[in-house]
Amino acid sequence: MFFGTPEFAVPSLEEMVAAGIEVPLVVTQPDRPVGRHSTPVPSPVAKAAVERGIRSEKPERLKGNGTLFDEIRKLSADVGVIVAYGKILPKELLEIPRLGFVNVHASLLPKFRGASPVAAAILAGENETGVATMRVAEDLDAGPLYLVRRTAIHPGEDAGSLSKRLAEMGANLLVETLRGLEAGSVRAVPQSGEPSFCRTIRREDGEIDWTLGAEDLSRKLRAYTPWPGLYTFFGRERIKILDAVPGPSSRAGEPGALRSEDGKLYASAGGSSSLEVRSLQRAGRNPVSGAEFARSLKLPARFGPGPA
């Protein structure tokens, strides 16, 4: 049985099916409203299950869900798999499969336990990350590890592209782990090292604090792409920053202060640093280059709440 919800989990389900591993049941989050009309839309994993003719369940809650647990017991599954399902599995459920549950986690555990390990690695300025398979325990991402794969974080790589790579790596590692469990050649080893934790990303995390240094802001842009993105204000108008890199050191100035030099747009940041804004999008308008936006400015001007 497979528990998963977002796009990150789809390659794992697909790889299991392609490897001939029987998956009689998929459990995923309920359909959620999307768009202006709040039309309920199934999760990516739910869509993948339908395409492959796999029965799916979409419970609102797991704890105390005796009906679902009884259905799962009837499967007599050897192992459960969970990949970014979105909820913690209760102990009663963890004890049902003969070999417990295997989780695919997108970090080098015990680093970045929690809900946003890909973004956390980028925010921390890590040069490498990876994926791990572990036996699920009651404590968050604290179970013993089966297998680990490492990969470099490429310069300029954002959370979207890195997540896609890690999803594919995790899918291959999952099948390798399941085959190892089947053959008795894989054993779980306790995690070693000091754990760190990352929380769920919120929409408001994408707002720029211009007192941070340009390097920090550049990492935030990569970590929050594609969601929630990085944004600021120009007076009362919300501005989405689409592409930006650290620029040359600048004269100490008010955080967010704008200047145009050699056809480029710079915003003052913390520590006398500056952020070169290469492209941005004003609310309700098409994206424009920083140079185009600069030509419309009446200096002095600055990014940040308040009068433009």
Disulfide bonds with the S-S distance in Angstrom:
none
